[in-house]
Amino acid sequence: MTRASAPGKIILFGEHAVVYGRPALAVPVTQVHADVDVSDSPRAGIWIHAPDVNLHAELASLPSDHPVGAAIRAFPHPALRAPLSRNRERGGGEGIEIHISSTIPVSSGLGSGAAVTVAILRALSSHFSLSLADEQINTLAYEIEKLHHGTPSGIDNTVITYAKPVYFVKGQPIATFTVASPFTLVIADTGIPAPTKESVADVRRLWESDKPKWEKVFNEIGEIAKKARAAIERGNITELGALMDANHSLLQQLTVSSPELDCLVEAARRSGALGAKLSGGGRGGNMIALVEKEEAGRFTEALRSAGAKRAIVTEIV
Ligand code: PMV
């Protein structure tokens, strides 16, 4: 049996504007992860078991746009197709079993789709001794992200594949950044699943209705992301908090916040967070609050009392 894992991720700055070519910052979140086991099986076929989403199926029975099926079909190895299908035609022989599990909440901005894809590709890669390079995994995972998100920027698959902080600009080679002084985030979940595809499509409609206006907003978000990278590289955490607040209000203008997200952001600020903002596609899902490490427990309590369904503390190093 071969096993592979991939972490969750969180966007620190620049979501939505990143789809329009502006920079964004994202980091892996190792407290949550997707895990995939691949094992040989005496029964023919490629069997997929993902009990978390109640999926138990043979690959051929999944529609072509099913993200799990598509991730497996994208795997570039003839072993996955020819011998197994020949065996199937013979009505017997070997197959494989793919077990998928994940602790990453779905549709909440933590990159669950991309993490499952990357873990599937890595597990198949080591099962068939193919040693796919990160770059290949990332390219394949981006194709699958299109099924999840419509017009994704590629930030999720990139930060999850490389599992390091990423300064992401669509279409440009991957750039990482250094964290001069570690900082602590509380990631709090509204518990409201919000498909990124929909918020991305709504922002596109907004942009199409008045491009000069929204391009200006994207520029402001892009400038914040650049300043945030510099602040992280200098270890200026106070400035980082102020930049998070500014980014959140621009995301509110883009209509991707929600009363529940605003309520958690306000609760974090009232409790003394250095800054807070929604993270990811918005409308639901998660927000992040920048806090002093020793006080993280107090903030998780405050956010739970304000309605968060769960809160994860993560240190960015
Ligand atoms: O909701 P998430 O965390 O998967 O992130 C979406 C980020 C967007 O900028 C809204 C879309 C994208 O593809 O970059």
Boltz pocket constraint, residues with backbone or C-beta under 6 A from the ligand:
constraints:
  - pocket:
      binder: B
      contacts: [[A, 9], [A, 11], [A, 14], [A, 15], [A, 16], [A, 17], [A, 18], [A, 19], [A, 108], [A, 109], [A, 110], [A, 111], [A, 149], [A, 151], [A, 152], [A, 153], [A, 154], [A, 155], [A, 156], [A, 194], [A, 196], [A, 200], [A, 279], [A, 280], [A, 281], [A, 282]]
      max_distance: 6.0
